[in-house]
């Protein structure tokens, strides 16, 4: 365990220094050019890059160019709000998720376990920014809750619910996986070890909340560090941007490190290692082939329906102010129109093509890179341990924050986003390759060594599952960056861009949030169903 902890600490330090280096590069760019499509040029008379790196590592970010206040004081005021909201959300989510996760881990492979996994998939599909927007819309329509967290009191209910909805599936999966591995291990699933797993899962939930804060808090009007980072992006405030992103990143790295060490103390290794195990060798569940079929059918129906209807739709960028805000099922506009009179169906068809294309591209890139990393890991037990630690270290930095940092160094666009997502999501295929050669200790006890492959799906199931899971994750992250204005610029239609427009008119025209959000969720859910069904089918074939 000591060797693992030392490697994990070294990886955390490397992640921290790597993020600081990216932000030091950001500080060499003219504020008028940051996060825009203007070609970026270094500013003259800047301090050396090493000096800026040392200042960022020391937490010295300077003064905000917009508020004219020390960045450290602005962060100190906002970080507590983000952490506090995330902690309350995690505690509320734990009341539901932890008992269900523990029960599912003890009855793994049963009908009850299968039902809980299906619920988890449904909760994983919606992006948190759409969940937050939907809660705001419902709060306004029903008049039960204030739409802004700035009002305090009841206004904090919606942010807590939004974060809790994102944390619940994480807690359920982490707890289920941990308890199942404990039950199969030599020490068994004792109360103390289960408690450690639960604490580790809660920390994983906090980590996810920190990563998604930049997308959720601006909608919720929360005075947190995520909203501060979003304001810095909009205002091109380099010192504030660097300080907010570095603070969120450092908090995420510390939380992930503690979570991994706790799981190591329970005898399971890091939390991402357990998830990688699940990616590669998911436990058998009832109805797995039907589940994969449902995913394929849902995805094919969605694709064929929207692609076919695209020939009947109008120009997606054609403005028609006389036909603005037409409802769904209008005579000339099947899915209605937006605030500029553009046909929602036409824009949804364009957005779907972008999402599917980017998702498959990133998944292919992640599969190739992951296979290479996994092959390197199979050279020896030392390289296997090293690759697994690197996978966990990557997960300690939420991928959305990494994407924001990389885009700020270069410029917003599809290529940097695809590269970041491809690199960041390569852990699933890498884990599939690694687990085939060096199974985890719990798996060695819980499962028999895999027999000779029998059938294409049984042979390639773990890799295909990782491919579809990577595609689903890539689409969610891609549309989140579109929502933040960091990927594809308007007027090109994307689901994230459509929902960003809807967020600005949520109080007066809430219907704009439903159609693009539901199509996006259906697409992501179909990919998750395919991945989960293929994992289970592969595990069934290896019995």
C-alpha positions as CSV (number, residue, x, y, z in Angstrom):
1,X,0.0,0.0,0.0
2,X,2.9,2.4,0.8
3,X,4.2,2.1,-2.7
4,X,0.8,2.8,-4.2
5,X,0.3,5.8,-1.9
6,X,3.7,7.3,-2.8
7,X,2.9,6.9,-6.5
8,X,-0.5,8.4,-6.1
9,X,0.9,11.4,-4.2
10,X,3.5,11.9,-7.0
11,X,0.8,11.7,-9.6
12,X,-1.3,14.3,-7.7
13,X,1.7,16.7,-7.5
14,X,2.3,16.2,-11.3
15,X,-1.4,17.0,-12.0
16,X,-1.2,20.2,-9.8
17,X,2.1,21.4,-11.5
18,X,0.7,20.5,-15.0
19,X,-2.5,22.6,-14.4
20,X,-0.3,25.5,-13.0
21,X,1.9,25.3,-16.2
22,X,-1.2,25.6,-18.4
23,X,-2.4,28.7,-16.5
24,X,1.1,30.2,-16.6
25,X,0.8,29.9,-20.4
26,X,-2.6,31.6,-20.2
27,X,-1.1,34.6,-18.4
28,X,1.2,35.2,-21.4
29,X,-1.8,35.9,-23.7
30,X,-3.3,39.3,-24.2
31,X,-6.6,39.5,-22.2
32,X,-8.4,40.8,-25.3
33,X,-7.5,37.5,-27.1
34,X,-8.1,34.9,-24.4
35,X,-10.9,32.5,-25.1
36,X,-11.7,34.1,-28.4
37,X,-11.0,33.1,-32.0
38,X,-8.5,35.9,-32.4
39,X,-5.0,34.5,-33.0
40,X,-3.2,34.8,-29.7
41,X,0.2,36.6,-29.4
42,X,2.4,36.8,-26.3
43,X,2.5,40.2,-24.7
44,X,5.7,42.2,-24.5
45,X,7.5,43.0,-21.3
46,X,5.9,40.0,-19.5
47,X,7.7,38.3,-16.6
48,X,9.4,35.0,-17.5
49,X,7.2,31.9,-17.7
50,X,9.0,30.3,-14.8
51,X,8.3,33.4,-12.6
52,X,4.6,33.2,-13.4
53,X,4.6,29.4,-12.8
54,X,6.1,30.0,-9.3
55,X,3.6,32.7,-8.5
56,X,0.6,30.4,-9.5
57,X,2.0,27.5,-7.5
58,X,2.3,29.8,-4.5
59,X,-1.3,31.0,-4.9
60,X,-0.3,34.5,-5.9
61,X,-2.7,35.5,-8.7
62,X,-2.7,39.2,-8.5
63,X,-5.7,41.6,-8.8
64,X,-8.8,41.1,-10.8
65,X,-8.9,43.3,-13.9
66,X,-12.7,43.7,-13.6
67,X,-13.4,44.0,-9.9
68,X,-10.0,45.5,-9.0
69,X,-9.8,43.3,-5.9
70,X,-7.3,40.7,-4.9
71,X,-8.1,37.4,-6.6
72,X,-7.4,35.5,-3.4
73,X,-10.1,37.4,-1.5
74,X,-12.7,36.9,-4.3
75,X,-11.9,33.2,-4.3
76,X,-12.0,32.9,-0.5
77,X,-15.6,34.4,-0.6
78,X,-16.8,32.1,-3.3
79,X,-15.1,28.7,-2.7
80,X,-17.0,28.2,0.6
81,X,-20.3,28.5,-1.3
82,X,-19.4,25.9,-3.8
83,X,-18.0,23.4,-1.3
84,X,-20.9,24.0,1.1
85,X,-23.5,23.5,-1.5
86,X,-21.7,20.4,-2.7
87,X,-21.4,19.0,0.8
88,X,-25.1,19.5,1.6
89,X,-26.0,17.9,-1.8
90,X,-23.7,14.9,-1.1
91,X,-25.3,14.4,2.3
92,X,-28.8,14.5,0.9
93,X,-27.8,12.2,-2.0
94,X,-26.2,9.8,0.4
95,X,-29.5,9.2,2.2
96,X,-30.8,7.7,-1.0
97,X,-27.8,6.4,-2.8
98,X,-25.6,4.8,-0.2
99,X,-28.2,2.3,1.2
100,X,-29.2,1.4,-2.4
101,X,-25.5,1.0,-3.4
102,X,-24.7,-1.2,-0.4
103,X,-27.7,-3.4,-1.1
104,X,-26.9,-3.7,-4.8
105,X,-23.3,-4.6,-4.0
106,X,-24.5,-7.4,-1.7
107,X,-26.9,-8.8,-4.2
108,X,-24.9,-8.2,-7.3
109,X,-26.3,-9.8,-10.5
110,X,-29.8,-10.1,-9.1
111,X,-33.0,-8.6,-10.5
112,X,-32.8,-5.9,-7.8
113,X,-29.3,-5.0,-8.7
114,X,-30.3,-4.8,-12.4
115,X,-33.1,-2.5,-11.6
116,X,-30.9,-0.2,-9.5
117,X,-28.3,-0.1,-12.4
118,X,-31.0,1.0,-14.8
119,X,-32.0,3.8,-12.5
120,X,-28.4,4.8,-12.3
121,X,-28.2,5.0,-16.1
122,X,-31.2,7.2,-16.3
123,X,-29.7,9.6,-13.7
124,X,-26.3,9.6,-15.5
125,X,-27.7,10.7,-18.9
126,X,-28.9,14.3,-18.3
127,X,-26.1,16.9,-18.2
128,X,-26.0,18.9,-15.0
129,X,-26.5,22.2,-16.7
130,X,-29.7,21.0,-18.2
131,X,-30.9,19.6,-14.9
132,X,-30.1,22.9,-13.2
133,X,-32.0,24.8,-16.0
134,X,-34.9,22.4,-15.8
135,X,-35.2,22.9,-12.0
136,X,-35.1,26.7,-12.4
137,X,-37.8,26.5,-15.1
138,X,-40.0,24.3,-12.9
139,X,-39.4,26.5,-9.9
140,X,-40.5,29.6,-11.8
141,X,-43.5,27.9,-13.4
142,X,-44.8,26.4,-10.1
143,X,-43.9,29.4,-8.1
144,X,-42.6,27.2,-5.2
145,X,-39.0,28.2,-5.1
146,X,-36.9,31.2,-6.1
147,X,-35.0,30.8,-9.3
148,X,-31.9,32.5,-8.0
149,X,-29.6,31.2,-5.2
150,X,-28.6,34.8,-4.5
151,X,-31.9,35.2,-2.6
152,X,-30.6,32.8,0.0
153,X,-32.8,30.6,2.2
154,X,-35.2,28.8,-0.2
155,X,-33.2,30.0,-3.1
156,X,-30.5,27.5,-2.1
157,X,-32.8,24.5,-2.6
158,X,-32.5,24.4,-6.4
159,X,-28.7,24.4,-6.4
160,X,-28.6,21.6,-3.8
161,X,-31.1,19.5,-5.7
162,X,-29.2,20.0,-9.0
163,X,-25.9,18.9,-7.5
164,X,-27.6,16.0,-5.6
165,X,-29.1,14.7,-8.9
166,X,-25.6,14.6,-10.3
167,X,-24.1,13.0,-7.2
168,X,-26.6,10.2,-6.7
169,X,-25.6,7.9,-9.6
170,X,-21.9,8.4,-8.7
171,X,-22.5,7.3,-5.1
172,X,-24.6,4.3,-6.2
173,X,-22.0,3.1,-8.6
174,X,-19.0,3.6,-6.3
175,X,-20.7,2.1,-3.3
176,X,-22.0,-0.9,-5.3
177,X,-18.6,-1.6,-6.9
178,X,-16.8,-1.2,-3.6
179,X,-19.1,-3.4,-1.6
180,X,-19.1,-6.1,-4.3
181,X,-15.3,-6.2,-4.3
182,X,-15.1,-6.2,-0.5
183,X,-17.6,-9.1,-0.3
184,X,-15.3,-11.1,-2.7
185,X,-12.1,-10.2,-1.0
186,X,-10.4,-12.1,1.8
187,X,-11.4,-9.7,4.6
188,X,-15.1,-9.6,3.6
189,X,-17.5,-6.7,3.7
190,X,-17.1,-5.7,7.3
191,X,-18.8,-2.6,8.7
192,X,-15.6,-0.6,9.0
193,X,-14.5,-1.3,5.4
194,X,-18.0,-0.5,4.1
195,X,-17.8,2.8,6.0
196,X,-14.5,3.6,4.3
197,X,-16.1,2.9,0.9
198,X,-19.0,5.1,1.7
199,X,-16.7,8.0,2.7
200,X,-14.6,7.5,-0.4
201,X,-17.8,7.6,-2.5
202,X,-18.9,10.8,-0.9
203,X,-15.6,12.4,-1.8
204,X,-16.0,11.2,-5.4
205,X,-19.4,12.9,-5.4
206,X,-17.8,16.1,-4.1
207,X,-15.1,15.8,-6.8
208,X,-17.8,15.6,-9.5
209,X,-19.7,18.6,-8.1
210,X,-16.6,20.7,-8.2
211,X,-16.0,19.8,-11.8
212,X,-19.5,20.7,-12.9
213,X,-19.8,23.9,-10.9
214,X,-18.6,26.1,-13.8
215,X,-21.6,24.9,-15.9
216,X,-24.3,24.7,-13.2
217,X,-23.6,27.7,-10.9
218,X,-24.1,30.4,-13.6
219,X,-27.6,29.1,-14.3
220,X,-28.4,28.9,-10.6
221,X,-27.0,32.4,-9.9
222,X,-24.9,30.9,-7.1
223,X,-22.1,33.0,-5.6
224,X,-19.7,30.1,-5.9
225,X,-16.3,29.5,-7.4
226,X,-17.8,28.0,-10.6
227,X,-19.8,31.1,-11.3
228,X,-16.6,33.2,-10.6
229,X,-14.7,31.1,-13.2
230,X,-17.6,31.6,-15.7
231,X,-17.5,35.4,-15.1
232,X,-13.8,35.4,-15.7
233,X,-14.3,33.6,-19.0
234,X,-16.9,36.1,-20.1
235,X,-15.0,39.1,-18.9
236,X,-11.6,37.7,-20.1
237,X,-10.2,38.4,-16.7
238,X,-6.9,36.5,-16.8
239,X,-5.9,36.7,-13.1
240,X,-9.4,35.8,-11.9
241,X,-9.6,33.0,-14.4
242,X,-6.2,31.6,-13.3
243,X,-7.1,31.9,-9.6
244,X,-10.6,30.4,-9.9
245,X,-9.5,27.5,-12.1
246,X,-6.4,26.7,-10.1
247,X,-8.4,26.7,-6.8
248,X,-11.1,24.4,-8.1
249,X,-8.4,22.2,-9.6
250,X,-6.4,22.0,-6.4
251,X,-9.5,21.2,-4.4
252,X,-10.4,18.4,-6.9
253,X,-6.9,16.9,-6.8
254,X,-6.9,16.9,-2.9
255,X,-10.3,15.3,-2.7
256,X,-9.5,12.6,-5.3
257,X,-6.2,11.8,-3.5
258,X,-7.9,11.3,-0.2
259,X,-10.7,9.2,-1.8
260,X,-8.1,7.0,-3.5
261,X,-6.0,6.5,-0.4
262,X,-9.1,5.6,1.6
263,X,-10.0,2.9,-0.9
264,X,-6.4,1.7,-0.8
265,X,-6.8,1.5,3.0
266,X,-9.9,-0.7,2.5
267,X,-7.8,-3.0,0.2
268,X,-9.3,-2.0,-3.1
269,X,-6.9,0.5,-4.6
270,X,-8.0,3.9,-6.0
271,X,-11.6,4.7,-6.7
272,X,-11.0,5.1,-10.5
273,X,-9.3,1.7,-10.5
274,X,-12.5,0.2,-9.2
275,X,-14.5,2.0,-11.9
276,X,-12.0,0.9,-14.6
277,X,-12.5,-2.6,-13.4
278,X,-16.2,-2.2,-13.9
279,X,-15.6,-0.8,-17.4
280,X,-13.6,-3.8,-18.3
281,X,-15.5,-6.6,-16.4
282,X,-18.9,-5.5,-15.4
283,X,-20.9,-8.1,-13.4
284,X,-23.5,-10.1,-15.2
285,X,-27.0,-8.7,-15.0
286,X,-30.4,-9.9,-16.1
287,X,-31.6,-8.7,-19.5
288,X,-28.2,-7.6,-20.8
289,X,-28.7,-8.5,-24.4
290,X,-32.2,-6.9,-24.4
291,X,-30.6,-3.8,-22.8
292,X,-28.0,-3.5,-25.6
293,X,-30.8,-4.0,-28.2
294,X,-32.9,-1.2,-26.6
295,X,-29.9,1.1,-26.8
296,X,-29.2,0.3,-30.4
297,X,-32.9,0.7,-31.3
298,X,-33.3,3.9,-29.4
299,X,-30.1,5.4,-31.0
300,X,-31.1,4.2,-34.5
301,X,-34.6,5.6,-34.2
302,X,-33.4,8.9,-33.0
303,X,-30.8,9.2,-35.7
304,X,-33.1,8.1,-38.5
305,X,-36.0,10.2,-37.3
306,X,-34.0,13.5,-37.1
307,X,-31.9,12.9,-40.2
308,X,-35.0,12.0,-42.2
309,X,-37.0,15.0,-40.9
310,X,-34.0,17.3,-41.7
311,X,-35.0,17.1,-45.3
312,X,-38.3,18.6,-44.4
313,X,-37.0,21.3,-42.1
314,X,-36.1,24.9,-42.9
315,X,-32.7,26.5,-43.0
316,X,-31.4,26.1,-39.4
317,X,-29.9,29.6,-39.5
318,X,-32.8,31.4,-41.2
319,X,-34.2,34.2,-39.1
320,X,-38.0,34.9,-39.1
321,X,-38.9,37.3,-36.4
322,X,-42.6,37.1,-37.4
323,X,-42.6,33.4,-36.5
324,X,-40.6,33.5,-33.3
325,X,-41.5,31.3,-30.3
326,X,-43.9,29.1,-32.2
327,X,-45.0,26.1,-30.0
328,X,-44.3,22.4,-30.6
329,X,-46.5,20.8,-33.3
330,X,-47.1,24.1,-35.1
331,X,-48.3,23.6,-38.7
332,X,-45.1,24.9,-40.3
333,X,-42.7,24.0,-37.5
334,X,-43.0,20.6,-36.0
335,X,-40.8,21.3,-33.0
336,X,-41.5,25.0,-32.8
337,X,-39.2,28.0,-33.2
338,X,-36.7,29.8,-31.0
339,X,-36.5,33.5,-30.0
340,X,-35.2,34.5,-33.4
341,X,-37.8,32.5,-35.3
342,X,-35.3,29.7,-36.3
343,X,-36.8,26.3,-36.8
344,X,-36.0,24.1,-33.8
345,X,-36.2,20.8,-35.8
346,X,-33.7,22.1,-38.3
347,X,-31.3,23.2,-35.6
348,X,-31.7,20.0,-33.6
349,X,-30.8,18.0,-36.7
350,X,-27.6,20.0,-37.2
351,X,-26.8,19.7,-33.4
352,X,-27.4,15.9,-33.5
353,X,-24.9,15.5,-36.4
354,X,-22.3,17.5,-34.5
355,X,-22.8,15.5,-31.3
356,X,-22.7,12.1,-32.9
357,X,-19.7,13.0,-35.1
358,X,-17.7,14.5,-32.2
359,X,-18.7,11.6,-29.9
360,X,-17.6,8.9,-32.3
361,X,-14.4,10.8,-33.2
362,X,-13.4,11.2,-29.5
363,X,-14.4,7.6,-28.7
364,X,-12.2,6.3,-31.6
365,X,-9.3,8.5,-30.4
366,X,-9.7,7.4,-26.8
367,X,-9.9,3.7,-27.8
368,X,-6.7,3.9,-29.8
369,X,-4.8,5.8,-27.1
370,X,-6.3,3.7,-24.4
371,X,-5.2,0.5,-26.2
372,X,-1.7,1.8,-26.5
373,X,-1.5,2.8,-22.8
374,X,-3.0,-0.6,-21.8
375,X,-0.5,-2.4,-23.9
376,X,2.3,-0.6,-22.2
377,X,0.8,-1.5,-18.9
378,X,0.8,-5.2,-19.8
379,X,4.6,-5.2,-20.2
380,X,5.1,-5.9,-16.5
381,X,3.3,-5.6,-13.1
382,X,5.2,-2.4,-12.4
383,X,4.0,-0.7,-15.6
384,X,0.5,-2.0,-15.0
385,X,0.5,-0.3,-11.5
386,X,2.0,2.9,-13.0
387,X,-0.7,3.1,-15.8
388,X,-3.5,2.5,-13.3
389,X,-2.1,5.3,-11.0
390,X,-1.9,7.6,-14.0
391,X,-5.5,6.8,-14.9
392,X,-6.5,7.7,-11.3
393,X,-4.4,10.9,-11.4
394,X,-6.1,12.0,-14.6
395,X,-9.5,11.5,-13.0
396,X,-8.5,13.7,-10.1
397,X,-8.8,16.7,-12.4
398,X,-12.3,17.0,-13.7
399,X,-12.1,16.8,-17.5
400,X,-14.3,19.9,-18.0
401,X,-11.8,22.0,-16.0
402,X,-8.9,20.6,-18.1
403,X,-10.8,21.4,-21.3
404,X,-11.3,25.0,-20.1
405,X,-7.6,25.4,-19.3
406,X,-6.4,23.9,-22.6
407,X,-8.8,26.0,-24.7
408,X,-7.7,29.2,-22.9
409,X,-4.1,28.4,-23.9
410,X,-5.0,27.9,-27.6
411,X,-8.4,29.1,-28.7
412,X,-12.0,28.0,-28.6
413,X,-12.7,25.4,-31.3
414,X,-13.5,21.8,-32.1
415,X,-9.9,20.5,-32.5
416,X,-8.6,21.4,-28.9
417,X,-11.9,20.1,-27.4
418,X,-11.7,16.8,-29.3
419,X,-8.0,16.4,-28.4
420,X,-8.6,17.0,-24.7
421,X,-11.6,14.7,-24.5
422,X,-9.8,11.9,-26.5
423,X,-6.9,12.0,-24.1
424,X,-9.0,12.3,-21.0
425,X,-11.4,9.5,-21.9
426,X,-8.7,7.0,-22.9
427,X,-8.8,5.4,-19.4
428,X,-11.7,3.1,-20.2
429,X,-10.0,1.3,-23.1
430,X,-6.7,1.3,-21.2
431,X,-8.5,-0.4,-18.3
432,X,-10.1,-3.0,-20.6
433,X,-6.6,-3.9,-21.9
434,X,-5.0,-3.9,-18.5
435,X,-7.7,-6.0,-16.8
436,X,-7.4,-8.7,-19.4
437,X,-3.8,-9.2,-18.4
438,X,-3.5,-8.0,-14.8
439,X,-6.9,-8.4,-13.1
440,X,-7.6,-6.6,-9.9
441,X,-7.2,-8.6,-6.6
442,X,-11.0,-8.6,-6.0
443,X,-11.7,-9.8,-9.5
444,X,-9.2,-12.6,-9.2
445,X,-11.3,-13.9,-6.3
446,X,-14.7,-13.0,-7.6
447,X,-14.3,-14.2,-11.2
448,X,-12.7,-17.2,-12.8
449,X,-9.8,-16.4,-15.2
450,X,-11.4,-15.5,-18.6
451,X,-11.6,-18.5,-20.9
452,X,-10.7,-18.5,-24.6
453,X,-12.9,-15.9,-26.4
454,X,-16.2,-17.3,-27.8
455,X,-17.8,-14.9,-30.3
456,X,-17.1,-11.4,-31.5
457,X,-19.0,-9.6,-28.7
458,X,-17.6,-11.7,-26.0
459,X,-14.1,-11.0,-27.3
460,X,-14.5,-7.3,-27.9
461,X,-17.3,-6.5,-25.4
462,X,-15.1,-4.6,-22.9
463,X,-13.6,-2.5,-25.6
464,X,-16.9,-1.8,-27.3
465,X,-18.4,-0.9,-24.0
466,X,-15.6,1.5,-23.3
467,X,-16.0,2.9,-26.8
468,X,-19.7,3.7,-26.4
469,X,-19.2,4.9,-22.8
470,X,-16.5,7.3,-24.0
471,X,-18.8,8.5,-26.8
472,X,-21.6,9.3,-24.3
473,X,-19.2,11.1,-21.9
474,X,-17.7,13.0,-24.8
475,X,-21.1,14.2,-26.0
476,X,-22.0,15.5,-22.5
477,X,-18.7,17.3,-22.1
478,X,-18.8,18.6,-25.7
479,X,-22.3,20.1,-25.2
480,X,-21.2,21.5,-21.9
481,X,-18.3,23.4,-23.5
482,X,-20.8,24.6,-26.2
483,X,-23.0,25.8,-23.4
484,X,-20.0,27.8,-22.1
485,X,-19.2,29.1,-25.5
486,X,-15.8,27.3,-25.8
487,X,-16.3,24.9,-28.7
488,X,-18.5,25.7,-31.7
489,X,-19.4,29.3,-32.1
490,X,-22.9,30.6,-33.1
491,X,-24.8,30.6,-35.3
492,X,-24.0,26.9,-35.9
493,X,-26.5,24.9,-34.0
494,X,-25.5,22.7,-31.0
495,X,-27.5,21.4,-28.1
496,X,-25.3,23.3,-25.7
497,X,-25.7,26.6,-27.6
498,X,-29.5,26.1,-27.9
499,X,-29.8,25.6,-24.2
500,X,-27.5,28.6,-23.5
501,X,-30.0,30.7,-25.4
502,X,-32.9,29.0,-23.6
503,X,-31.3,29.8,-20.2
504,X,-31.4,33.5,-21.0
505,X,-35.1,33.3,-21.6
506,X,-36.0,30.6,-19.1
507,X,-38.3,32.9,-17.0
508,X,-40.4,34.1,-19.9
509,X,-40.2,31.2,-22.4
510,X,-39.5,27.9,-20.5
511,X,-40.5,25.7,-23.3
512,X,-37.2,26.4,-25.1
513,X,-35.4,24.2,-22.6
514,X,-37.4,21.0,-23.2
515,X,-36.8,19.9,-26.8
516,X,-33.0,20.2,-27.2
517,X,-32.5,18.8,-23.6
518,X,-34.7,15.8,-24.2
519,X,-33.1,14.9,-27.5
520,X,-29.6,15.2,-25.9
521,X,-30.6,13.0,-23.0
522,X,-32.1,10.4,-25.4
523,X,-28.9,10.3,-27.4
524,X,-26.6,9.9,-24.3
525,X,-29.0,7.3,-22.8
526,X,-28.9,5.2,-25.9
527,X,-25.1,5.1,-25.8
528,X,-25.0,4.3,-22.1
529,X,-27.5,1.5,-22.7
530,X,-25.3,0.0,-25.4
531,X,-22.2,0.2,-23.2
532,X,-23.9,-1.3,-20.2
533,X,-25.5,-4.1,-22.2
534,X,-22.2,-5.0,-23.9
535,X,-20.4,-5.0,-20.6
536,X,-22.9,-7.4,-19.1
537,X,-23.0,-9.6,-22.2
538,X,-19.2,-9.8,-22.2
539,X,-19.2,-10.8,-18.5
540,X,-21.9,-13.4,-19.2
541,X,-19.7,-14.9,-22.0
542,X,-16.7,-15.2,-19.7
543,X,-18.4,-17.2,-16.9
